[in-house]
């Protein structure tokens, strides 16, 4: 089916100053109708191109391309992996002709939809996995003038039908030296402590903060700080590496964990028995609904770090799942 779009209606702004009558430079501005640039599948993306023209010039057409790609990189590898095309549309916004000096505005419109069998994925900026959607405008001018181009990113959200998440499933914890598997210390033995609390949801809604509470019941050593760390765990199939040894590894994944953000929820020796609230807002585009495909995965974890005054650090890890519902 043809992509519905607005019929171009050229609007030339009346010049008011000398610079507007004949601008110093030619250029392009892309203005989307939504200030947050957030769209969902099958929605219409509309906007206006503002073409600033110096001295007037001829062109062979103004084209707009809307592309979406998933870019993967194997940790500790320099091999390039071809991006996975999720969306690709090309529209002729303005046929060849001549533009007079000043500012000319042209509307555009296209529908957000996937490329053939590839479903749209949510926008995500990671370390080894990235999903990006871009609108790019190209203007080809005469032989003696360089072409003009401009691009802008727009954000795609993809709600998924999920089972009822209205009833939270908490993650309780009770930390003592006997319950830990990750203890970092320079010298000596682990100090005695008793810390308990809870993350209120294991299956988290991505548009809501991660909440919970921590209570320090006792501690032999002075606590310097309590930190909350949000971590992404990205996995990429080794079969995408390109070499014969990588391909032979089949479904094996290269996994890497990197920090997204860190939040200090307490500093200094906290009052024993005091309930310390946890409230972490998830950053847009640096998180996405937990994702698992045949060739890559994106998962998330929370690390609770207890830092003692003399250098001891205790870390407890909590895998979580992020969701975006209808």
C-alpha positions in Angstrom: 0.0 0.0 0.0 1.1 3.6 -0.7 2.4 5.5 2.3 -0.1 8.3 3.0 1.5 11.7 3.2 0.5 15.3 3.2 0.6 17.1 -0.2 3.5 19.5 -0.1 2.3 23.0 0.4 5.3 25.3 0.1 5.2 28.3 2.4 7.7 31.1 1.9 8.0 33.3 5.0 7.9 37.0 4.0 11.4 38.5 4.6 11.5 41.1 7.4 15.2 41.9 7.8 18.2 42.0 5.5 19.4 38.7 6.8 16.0 37.1 6.2 15.9 38.5 2.7 19.2 36.8 1.8 20.4 34.5 4.6 24.1 34.2 5.3 24.1 30.5 4.8 21.8 27.8 3.3 20.6 25.0 5.5 17.8 22.7 6.6 15.9 22.4 9.9 13.6 19.4 10.6 10.8 20.1 13.1 8.6 17.2 14.3 5.1 18.0 15.5 5.7 16.3 18.9 8.2 18.1 21.1 9.2 14.8 22.8 9.6 13.0 19.4 8.0 9.8 20.9 5.9 7.6 18.6 4.5 4.1 18.6 4.0 1.6 15.7 1.4 2.6 13.1 1.3 6.2 14.3 1.8 9.0 11.9 5.0 11.1 12.2 4.4 14.6 10.9 6.5 17.7 10.8 7.9 20.5 8.7 11.1 21.1 6.8 12.5 24.6 6.9 14.8 25.2 4.0 16.9 28.4 4.4 18.0 29.5 0.9 20.9 32.0 0.2 20.9 33.7 -3.2 18.3 31.2 -4.5 19.3 27.9 -6.2 18.0 25.0 -8.3 17.8 21.5 -6.9 17.0 18.0 -8.2 14.6 17.2 -5.4 14.2 17.1 -1.7 14.1 13.5 -0.3 13.3 12.3 3.2 14.3 8.9 4.5 13.1 7.3 7.8 15.3 4.4 9.0 15.5 2.2 12.0 18.5 -0.1 12.7 19.7 -2.4 15.5 23.5 -2.1 15.8 25.4 -4.9 17.5 29.0 -5.2 18.6 30.7 -8.2 20.2 32.5 -7.3 23.4 36.3 -7.5 23.0 36.1 -7.8 19.2 36.8 -5.3 16.4 34.7 -7.3 13.8 31.9 -5.2 12.3 28.5 -6.8 12.4 26.1 -5.5 9.7 23.2 -3.6 11.2 19.8 -5.2 11.3 17.3 -3.0 9.3 14.1 -2.6 11.2 12.5 0.3 9.2 13.2 1.9 5.8 11.1 4.5 4.1 12.0 7.1 1.4 9.7 9.9 0.4 10.1 12.7 -2.2 9.1 15.7 -0.3 9.7 18.2 -3.1 10.2 17.6 -6.8 13.1 19.2 -8.6 12.8 22.9 -9.2 14.1 26.2 -7.9 13.9 27.8 -4.5 14.1 31.6 -4.1 16.1 33.2 -1.3 14.5 33.2 2.1 12.9 30.4 4.2 10.7 27.8 2.6 8.6 25.5 4.7 7.4 22.1 3.5 5.3 19.6 5.5 5.9 15.9 5.5 4.3 12.8 7.0 4.9 9.0 7.2 3.6 6.0 9.1 5.8 4.1 11.6 5.9 0.5 10.5 8.5 -2.3 10.3 10.6 -3.5 7.4 9.1 -6.7 6.0 9.5 -9.5 8.5 11.5 -7.4 11.1 9.3 -6.2 13.9 10.0 -2.8 15.4 12.1 -2.7 18.6 12.1 0.0 21.2 14.7 2.8 21.0 17.7 1.8 23.1 21.2 3.3 23.5 23.5 0.6 25.0 27.2 -0.2 25.1 27.0 -3.3 22.7 23.4 -3.1 21.5 21.8 0.0 20.1 18.4 0.6 18.4 18.1 3.9 16.6 15.4 5.6 14.4 16.4 8.6 12.3 14.8 11.0 9.9 17.3 12.3 7.3 16.6 15.0 4.7 18.8 15.3 1.6 18.8 18.2 -1.0 20.9 17.7 -4.1 21.8 21.1 -5.6 23.7 22.1 -8.8 27.2 21.0 -9.7 28.9 24.0 -8.2 27.0 23.7 -4.9 27.4 21.0 -2.3 24.4 19.0 -1.3 22.6 19.8 2.0 21.6 17.2 4.6 20.2 17.1 8.1 19.1 14.3 10.4 17.2 14.0 13.6 16.5 11.1 15.9 12.9 10.1 16.9 12.1 7.7 19.6 10.0 4.5 19.2 8.1 2.9 22.1 6.8 -0.6 21.6 4.2 -1.7 24.2 3.8 -5.5 24.5 0.8 -7.4 25.7 1.8 -8.9 29.0 0.2 -10.8 31.8 -1.3 -8.7 34.6 1.5 -6.8 36.4 -0.8 -4.9 38.7 0.1 -7.1 41.6 3.8 -6.5 42.5 6.1 -9.4 43.3 8.7 -8.0 45.8 12.3 -9.1 46.2 13.0 -9.3 49.9 16.6 -9.6 51.2 18.5 -10.1 54.4 22.2 -9.6 54.3 24.7 -10.9 56.9 28.3 -12.1 56.4 27.0 -15.6 56.0 24.6 -14.9 53.2 27.0 -13.1 50.8 28.7 -14.3 47.7 30.3 -11.1 46.6 32.6 -9.4 49.2 35.4 -7.1 48.2 37.9 -6.2 50.9 41.6 -5.3 50.9 42.6 -7.1 54.1 41.2 -8.7 57.1 37.9 -10.3 57.8 34.4 -9.1 56.9 32.9 -7.0 59.6 29.7 -8.1 61.2 26.4 -6.5 60.0 22.7 -7.2 59.6 20.9 -5.4 56.8 17.5 -6.2 55.5 15.0 -4.7 53.1 13.1 -5.2 49.8 12.7 -4.1 46.3 8.9 -3.7 45.8 8.8 -5.2 42.3 10.7 -7.8 40.4 8.7 -7.1 37.2 9.1 -3.4 36.8 7.1 -1.0 34.6 9.6 1.0 32.7 7.6 4.3 33.1 7.6 4.0 36.9 10.5 4.3 39.3 12.2 1.4 41.0 11.2 1.5 44.7 12.0 -0.3 47.9 13.5 0.1 51.3 16.7 -0.7 53.3 17.1 -1.0 57.0 20.5 -1.3 58.8 19.8 -3.3 61.9 23.4 -3.5 63.1 27.0 -3.0 62.0 30.3 -3.5 63.7 32.0 -1.0 61.4 30.9 2.5 60.4 29.0 2.5 57.1 30.3 5.2 54.8 27.6 5.0 52.1 24.9 2.8 50.6 24.6 2.9 46.8 22.1 1.6 44.3 23.5 0.7 40.9 21.4 0.1 37.7 23.3 -2.4 35.4 22.5 -3.5 31.8 23.5 -7.0 30.8 23.9 -7.2 27.0 24.5 -10.5 25.1 25.4 -10.9 21.5 25.6 -14.2 19.6 29.2 -15.3 18.8 28.0 -16.6 15.5 27.8 -13.0 14.3 31.5 -12.5 14.7 32.3 -13.5 11.1 35.1 -15.9 11.6 34.7 -19.7 11.2 35.5 -20.3 14.9 32.7 -17.9 15.9 30.2 -19.4 13.6 31.0 -22.9 14.9 29.9 -21.7 18.4 26.3 -21.7 17.3 24.0 -20.3 19.9 26.6 -19.2 22.4 26.4 -15.6 23.6 29.1 -13.1 24.6 27.8 -11.3 27.7 28.9 -8.0 29.1 27.6 -6.0 32.1 28.0 -2.2 32.2 26.6 0.5 34.6 23.8 2.8 33.5 23.5 4.9 36.6 24.4 5.0 40.3 22.3 6.5 43.1 23.6 7.1 46.6 20.7 6.5 49.0 22.6 7.0 52.2 25.8 8.7 53.3 27.6 8.4 56.6 26.8 6.0 59.5 23.1 5.7 59.2 20.8 5.4 62.2 20.2 1.8 63.1 16.6 0.7 62.5 15.9 3.6 60.2 13.9 2.8 57.1 15.8 4.2 54.1 13.6 4.6 50.9 14.7 3.4 47.5 13.5 5.6 44.6 15.3 5.3 41.2 13.9 6.8 38.0 14.8 4.8 34.9 16.5 6.9 32.2 14.8 7.1 28.8 16.5 5.4 25.8 19.3 4.0 28.1 16.8 1.4 29.3 14.2 -0.6 27.3 11.8 -3.4 28.0 13.8 -6.6 28.7 14.6 -8.0 25.3 15.5 -11.5 24.0 16.0 -12.5 20.4 17.8 -15.3 18.6 21.0 -13.1 18.2 21.0 -10.7 21.1 19.6 -10.0 24.5 19.2 -7.0 26.8 18.5 -7.6 30.5 18.8 -5.5 33.6 20.0 -5.9 37.2 20.1 -3.8 40.4 23.2 -3.9 42.6 23.0 -2.9 46.3 26.4 -1.8 47.5 27.3 -1.3 51.2 30.6 0.7 51.6 32.2 0.6 55.0 34.5 3.3 56.3 37.7 1.2 56.3 37.3 0.1 52.6 35.1 -3.0 52.7 32.4 -3.1 50.1 29.6 -5.6 50.0 27.5 -6.1 46.8 24.2 -7.9 46.5 22.8 -8.5 43.0 19.1 -8.5 42.0 18.0 -9.4 38.4 14.9 -7.5 37.4 12.6 -7.5 34.3 11.4 -4.3 32.6 8.1 -4.1 30.8 6.1 -1.5 28.8 2.4 -2.4 28.8 -0.5 -1.1 26.6 
